Amino acid sequence: DLCALAAEDLALPGLTGDAILDSVLFARPALPVSDVLCAGRWVVAGGRHVARDAIARDFRAAMARLSA
């Protein structure tokens, strides 16, 4: 498994070593994830979930059923 962060979105001046990881994980409202590889499959590429369109479609359909 692998998770890559977009370094250009990590405004962490003056931090070094473990402080960088701590700041990225615990002091940000959202992680700037660029790519994720899970069990040999890319699930996020270029900052976008590979199934984003299907997930959004299924969510809209579920919401329509719930509000009907």
C-alpha positions in Angstrom: 0.0 0.0 0.0 1.1 3.6 -0.7 -0.3 7.0 0.0 1.3 10.0 -1.8 0.7 13.5 -0.6 0.9 16.6 -2.9 4.0 18.3 -1.5 3.1 21.6 -3.1 0.0 21.7 -0.8 2.1 21.1 2.3 2.9 24.6 3.6 5.0 23.5 6.6 7.8 26.0 6.9 10.5 25.3 9.5 9.4 21.8 10.3 11.8 18.8 10.0 11.7 15.1 10.6 8.8 13.6 12.5 7.2 17.1 13.0 6.4 17.2 9.3 4.4 13.9 9.5 2.7 14.9 12.7 1.7 18.2 11.3 0.4 16.7 8.1 -1.7 14.1 9.9 -3.0 16.0 12.9 -2.9 19.7 12.2 -4.6 20.0 8.8 -8.3 20.1 8.1 -7.8 17.8 5.1 -5.0 15.8 3.7 -3.6 16.8 0.3 -3.7 13.2 -1.0 -2.6 12.9 -4.6 -2.4 9.1 -5.1 -3.3 6.0 -3.2 -2.3 2.4 -4.1 -4.1 -0.3 -2.1 -3.5 -4.0 -2.5 -1.8 -3.3 -5.8 -4.7 -1.2 -7.2 -4.7 2.5 -7.7 -7.8 3.9 -5.8 -6.9 7.5 -6.0 -5.0 9.0 -8.9 -4.2 12.7 -9.4 -6.2 13.6 -6.3 -9.4 11.9 -7.6 -10.9 8.6 -6.5 -11.0 6.3 -9.5 -14.6 5.4 -8.8 -15.7 9.0 -8.0 -18.3 9.2 -10.8 -19.9 5.9 -9.8 -19.9 6.8 -6.1 -21.6 10.1 -6.9 -24.2 8.5 -9.1 -25.0 5.8 -6.5 -25.2 8.5 -3.8 -27.6 10.5 -5.8 -29.7 7.5 -6.5 -29.8 6.5 -2.8 -30.8 10.0 -1.8 -33.6 10.0 -4.3 -34.9 6.7 -3.0 -34.8 7.9 0.6 -36.6 11.2 -0.2 -39.3 9.5 -2.3 
